[in-house]
């Protein structure tokens, strides 16, 4: 069986976490996790972060921060000539 490289693992991590990989690819991921401590840490940390995020209640952004964020986004769009209206 051909093992995945770390780069291949990382490029498909979202699909692995979403459980949308085909069974044979999933097995390669699981094999890679068993052999690569670095990728296991990335996987474990990402999975835990998602679980914490999903368990959180939405929090309102304070008005002053919201205003500054919107001003910064508007400046960025204006400076880059971006935006299509």
TIKEVO-713751 format. One record per atom (N, C-alpha, C): x, y, z. Coordinates in steps of 0.02 Angstrom, whole numbers, padded with zeros to 5 digits, always signed. Atoms other than C-alpha are relative to their C-alpha. Layout:
BEGIN
XYZ/...
//
This chain:
BEGIN
+00042-00059+00000/+00000+00000+00000/+00044+00062+00000/-00038-00061+00006/+00065+00171-00048/-00022+00049+00054/+00016-00048-00053/+00075+00290+00099/-00003+00071-00028/+00006-00070+00019/+00027+00472+00083/+00061+00039+00024/-00050-00046-00025/+00154+00610+00096/-00035+00049+00047/+00029-00050-00045/+00129+00745+00227/-00037+00053-00041/+00032-00051+00042/+00088+00869+00088/-00068-00026-00026/+00064+00029+00023/-00047+00752+00018/-00050-00003+00058/+00043+00004-00059/-00115+00726+00193/-00031+00068+00015/+00024-00067-00016/-00129+00913+00225/-00048+00026-00053/+00043-00025+00053/-00208+00947+00057/-00071-00030+00003/+00065+00033-00004/-00351+00827+00096/-00027-00003+00072/+00020+00004-00071/-00367+00856+00284/-00073+00020+00010/+00070-00021-00009/-00533+00949+00268/-00048-00056-00017/+00044+00055+00020/-00612+00804+00175/+00003-00058+00049/-00008+00052-00050/-00542+00683+00302/-00041+00016+00062/+00037-00022-00059/-00616+00783+00446/-00075+00000-00013/+00071-00001+00018/-00782+00799+00353/-00027-00069-00015/+00019+00069+00014/-00783+00611+00324/-00030-00008-00069/+00025+00004+00068/-00806+00631+00137/+00049-00036-00047/-00048+00037+00042/-00657+00527+00077/-00024-00070-00015/+00014+00070+00016/-00675+00361-00011/+00036-00044+00050/-00026+00045-00051/-00638+00212+00101/+00074-00015-00008/-00071+00017+00010/-00470+00169+00021/+00045+00060+00015/-00040-00060-00015/-00408+00349+00036/-00001+00012+00076/+00005-00008-00073/-00471+00359+00216/+00050-00047+00034/-00047+00048-00030/-00369+00203+00256/+00072+00025-00006/-00067-00028+00008/-00213+00285+00184/+00012+00057+00050/-00005-00054-00049/-00246+00436+00294/+00012-00029+00070/-00008+00030-00066/-00265+00328+00448/+00068-00033+00008/-00067+00029-00002/-00106+00234+00405/+00053+00054+00009/-00048-00055-00005/-00014+00398+00383/+00000+00029+00071/+00004-00026-00068/-00078+00462+00551/+00035-00045+00050/-00033+00048-00045/-00014+00304+00635/+00076+00004-00004/-00072-00001+00012/+00160+00333+00563/+00032+00069+00007/-00028-00068+00002/+00180+00523+00564/-00025+00041+00060/+00022-00038-00059/+00175+00611+00733/-00015+00073-00015/+00013-00070+00017/+00181+00784+00653/-00070+00010-00028/+00067-00004+00029/+00026+00755+00549/-00054-00018+00051/+00048+00018-00052/-00060+00673+00696/-00015+00061+00044/+00010-00060-00042/-00033+00831+00800/-00043+00051-00037/+00040-00047+00039/-00102+00940+00660/-00073-00023-00003/+00068+00028+00003/-00253+00825+00639/-00035+00008+00067/+00031-00001-00066/-00287+00813+00826/-00017+00072+00022/+00011-00069-00019/-00269+01000+00856/-00057+00031-00041/+00053-00027+00043/-00379+01044+00707/-00068-00028+00020/+00063+00032-00020/-00512+00919+00759/-00026+00029+00066/+00020-00028-00065/-00513+00985+00939/-00023+00072-00007/+00020-00070+00011/-00522+01165+00878/-00070+00004-00029/+00067+00002+00031/-00673+01124+00770/-00053-00017+00053/+00048+00019-00052/-00759+01039+00917/-00013+00057+00049/+00008-00057-00045/-00727+01188+01031/-00042+00054-00034/+00036-00052+00037/-00788+01309+00898/-00074-00018-00007/+00070+00020+00008/-00947+01209+00866/-00039+00003+00065/+00033-00001-00064/-00985+01206+01052/-00010+00070+00029/+00005-00068-00026/-00973+01394+01073/-00064+00034-00023/+00057-00042+00017/-01118+01513+01076/+00027+00061-00038/-00021-00061+00036/-01107+01658+00952/+00005+00059+00048/-00010-00059-00042/-01042+01816+01033/-00003+00062-00043/+00003-00061+00040/-01084+01990+00971/+00067+00036+00002/-00061-00041+00003/-00941+02100+00914/-00017+00068+00028/+00013-00068-00026/-00930+02262+01014/-00003+00050-00058/+00012-00048+00054/-00988+02410+00909/+00064+00035-00022/-00060-00036+00021/-00820+02500+00913/+00046-00045-00041/-00041+00046+00039/-00729+02345+00849/-00032-00012-00068/+00035+00009+00063/-00862+02316+00717/+00012+00059-00047/-00010-00060+00040/-00845+02496+00657/+00071+00003-00028/-00070-00001+00023/-00654+02486+00648/+00012-00054-00053/-00007+00053+00048/-00664+02320+00556/-00030+00019-00068/+00032-00021+00062/-00785+02388+00427/+00039+00055-00034/-00041-00053+00029/-00678+02544+00402/+00063-00029-00032/-00061+00031+00027/-00522+02436+00377/-00016-00038-00064/+00019+00036+00060/-00613+02326+00251/-00015+00048-00058/+00014-00050+00052/-00676+02478+00157/+00064+00031-00028/-00064-00028+00022/-00500+02553+00151/+00036-00050-00044/-00034+00052+00039/-00431+02387+00087/-00032-00007-00069/+00034+00006+00064/-00563+02374-00048/+00013+00061-00045/-00012-00061+00037/-00538+02555-00100/+00071+00003-00025/-00071-00003+00019/-00348+02544-00101/+00016-00051-00054/-00014+00052+00050/-00349+02384-00203/-00040+00008-00063/+00043-00008+00059/-00476+02449-00326/-00049-00058-00007/+00042+00059+00003/-00573+02293-00281/-00072+00016+00009/+00072-00007-00009/-00754+02265-00264/-00035+00007-00067/+00039-00008+00061/-00882+02247-00398/-00071+00014+00020/+00068-00021-00020/-01043+02341-00377/-00045+00006-00060/
//
